[in-house]
Amino acid sequence: MLNTNLKHITSEADFKQVIESNEKVMVCCGRMGPMCLPVYDIMEDLEEKYESVVFYDMAFDSPDAHVIRNHPKSAGFMGLPFTYYFKNGEAVEATSSIQSKKQVKELLDKHFA
């Protein structure tokens, strides 16, 4: 489990439950490293502003993280974290590597406004 203030996905079953029972979900799959920490911080900052979106993290090295690592939208991703935006159970966007607050907000507004 990651040491963040976000809600955590700890298993494949959790992952399925989260994306199936919530209309708008952002999941950041990473480690406690320099490329991931800023994204977790951004997500924590935006939770109150985007009340209709649920924000979760998932440990990249967990065996159950294969649901993110092996997702078709992850093909070709080279840098952590892998960040996914799900709407109605479907992945509508995925990014890799560090993101700025502006980039994250643009994607949230594009897919969840």
N, C-alpha and C positions, 0 to 999 in steps of 0.2 A: 504494500500500500504506500502511496506517495504521501509525503508530509506537506499537504496543502490544506487550505480551509475550504476546498471544494468538496462536493459529494464524490464518493469513490465508487467506481465499478471494479469489482474484485473477481468476477467470474463471467463466463460466457452466458450463464443463466441471468445474471444481473444485467448484462448488456442487452440481451433480448427483451427483458422486462422493461428496462428504461426506455428503449427506443419504440417499443410497442405501446406503452401506456402514457407517453407524453407526445404532444403534437410537435413541439419544437425542442430540439436537443443539440447542444454543442458538447463534443467529447474531445478532450486533448489527451492523447496517448503518448507518454514520454517518460523521462527520467528526471531526477533532481539535478539537472545540469544547466549550464549557462544558456543554452538555446531554448530550454523548456520553461525555466523559472519566469521569464518575463511574460510568457503566454498565460501561465497560471495566474500571475498577478493581474493581468488585464482581465481575465475571466472573473476573478474575484471582484474587481472594480466595477464591472459591468452588470453583475448579478442584479443589483437593485434597479438599474435603469431598464433592464430587459426582463420584467417580471414574468412575461409569458414564455420565456425560454428557461430550460433547466440546464445547468452547467455541471459537467462531470469531468473527472480525470480518470485515467486508467494507466497502470504501470506497464510500460512497453515490454519489459522483460518477463512479464507474467505469461505462462503458457496459454492462458485464455485470451490474451491480447491478439491472438491469431485472427480474431474476428475483425480487427482493424488492420493489422500488419498485412494480411493476405486479401484484404478487400480489393476488388478490381480498381477502385479509384486510387489505391496506393501504388499501383504499378509504376515503377520508375522513381518513386520517392527515395531520396538519398539522405535527407537530414531530419533530425528530430526537432520538435514533436510532429506527430501526424495528428492533424486537427480535422475533425469531421463535423458537419452540420447535417442533422437529420430532420426531415419534416414528414410527419405522418408515417414514420417507420422506414423511410427511404433516404439514402444519402443524396443530398442535393449539391454538396460541395465538399471538397477535401483539399487541404493545404499541407505542405511540409515545411519544416524549418521555422525559424523565428518569425513572428508576425508583429507588426506595430499595432497599437490600439486603433489607429485609423483604419488599418486593413481589416481588423476583426470587426469593427463597427460597420464598415461597408458591407461585409458579407452577412452580418446579422440583419442589417436593414434590407439588403437585397432579397434574402430568402425568408425572413420572418416578419417583415413590416406588415 
